[in-house]
Amino acid sequence: MIKTMLAAALLASAFIAPVAHADDMMKTTCDDATMKMMGDAMAKDTDPKMAKDVTMAGDEMKMAMDSMKANKMDDCSKHIGMAMDHMMMKHN
């Protein structure tokens, strides 16, 4: 459990972009590599007690992918950040 929590925190910290304003602190990179890493992390999380959080993270990632395809990178980054929040919240 602790290893998973640390891995989630490390994964989240790897995507935090440099910030210019406080509002941008959780802005994440919206690219194929980030999408793959998040998809892999969700696929590896098989704890049935946390299925709802993983599902919610998956829904956010779908919205992020749709935003990326529409070239709405700010929206995409927000959805990735929210997906990361769902993945990390489940470990609290």
C-alpha positions as CSV (number, residue, x, y, z in Angstrom):
1,M,0.0,0.0,0.0
2,I,2.8,2.4,0.9
3,K,4.7,1.5,-2.2
4,T,1.6,2.2,-4.3
5,M,1.1,5.6,-2.6
6,L,4.7,6.6,-3.1
7,A,4.5,5.5,-6.8
8,A,1.4,7.6,-7.3
9,A,3.0,10.6,-5.7
10,L,6.1,10.1,-7.8
11,L,4.0,9.7,-10.9
12,A,2.1,12.9,-10.1
13,S,5.2,14.9,-9.4
14,A,6.7,13.8,-12.7
15,F,3.9,15.7,-14.6
16,I,3.8,19.0,-12.7
17,A,4.8,21.7,-15.2
18,P,6.8,24.7,-14.3
19,V,4.5,27.4,-13.0
20,A,4.2,31.1,-13.5
21,H,1.1,31.6,-11.4
22,A,-0.4,29.8,-8.3
23,D,-3.3,28.6,-10.4
24,D,-1.0,26.7,-12.7
25,M,0.6,24.7,-9.9
26,M,-1.1,21.4,-10.8
27,K,-1.0,21.9,-14.6
28,T,0.2,18.7,-16.3
29,T,1.7,17.9,-19.6
30,C,-0.9,16.9,-22.2
31,D,0.9,14.5,-24.6
32,D,0.9,10.8,-25.7
33,A,3.6,9.8,-23.1
34,T,1.5,11.2,-20.2
35,M,-1.6,9.5,-21.5
36,K,0.2,6.2,-21.7
37,M,1.8,6.5,-18.3
38,M,-1.6,7.3,-16.7
39,G,-3.3,4.4,-18.6
40,D,-0.6,2.0,-17.4
41,A,-0.9,3.2,-13.8
42,M,-4.7,2.7,-13.9
43,A,-4.4,-0.7,-15.5
44,K,-2.0,-1.9,-12.8
45,D,-4.3,-0.7,-9.9
46,T,-6.5,-3.7,-9.4
47,D,-7.6,-3.1,-5.8
48,P,-11.4,-3.8,-5.9
49,K,-12.0,-1.5,-2.9
50,M,-10.8,1.4,-5.0
51,A,-12.5,0.5,-8.3
52,K,-14.7,3.7,-8.1
53,D,-11.7,6.0,-7.9
54,V,-9.9,4.2,-10.8
55,T,-13.2,4.4,-12.8
56,M,-13.4,8.2,-12.1
57,A,-9.8,8.6,-13.1
58,G,-10.5,6.7,-16.3
59,D,-13.5,9.0,-17.0
60,E,-11.2,12.1,-16.6
61,M,-8.6,10.5,-18.9
62,K,-11.3,10.0,-21.6
63,M,-12.1,13.7,-21.3
64,A,-8.4,14.6,-21.4
65,M,-8.0,12.5,-24.6
66,D,-11.0,14.2,-26.2
67,S,-9.6,17.6,-25.2
68,M,-6.2,16.7,-26.7
69,K,-7.8,15.6,-29.9
70,A,-9.7,18.9,-30.1
71,N,-6.4,20.7,-29.4
72,K,-7.7,22.1,-26.1
73,M,-4.5,21.6,-24.2
74,D,-5.5,23.6,-21.1
75,D,-8.6,21.5,-20.7
76,C,-6.6,18.3,-21.3
77,S,-4.1,19.2,-18.6
78,K,-6.9,19.9,-16.1
79,H,-8.5,16.5,-16.8
80,I,-5.2,14.7,-16.4
81,G,-4.6,16.5,-13.1
82,M,-8.0,15.5,-11.9
83,A,-7.4,11.9,-12.9
84,M,-4.2,12.0,-10.9
85,D,-6.1,13.4,-7.9
86,H,-8.5,10.5,-8.1
87,M,-5.6,8.0,-8.2
88,M,-3.9,9.6,-5.2
89,M,-7.0,10.3,-3.2
90,K,-7.9,6.6,-3.0
91,H,-4.7,6.0,-1.1
92,N,-5.5,8.4,1.8
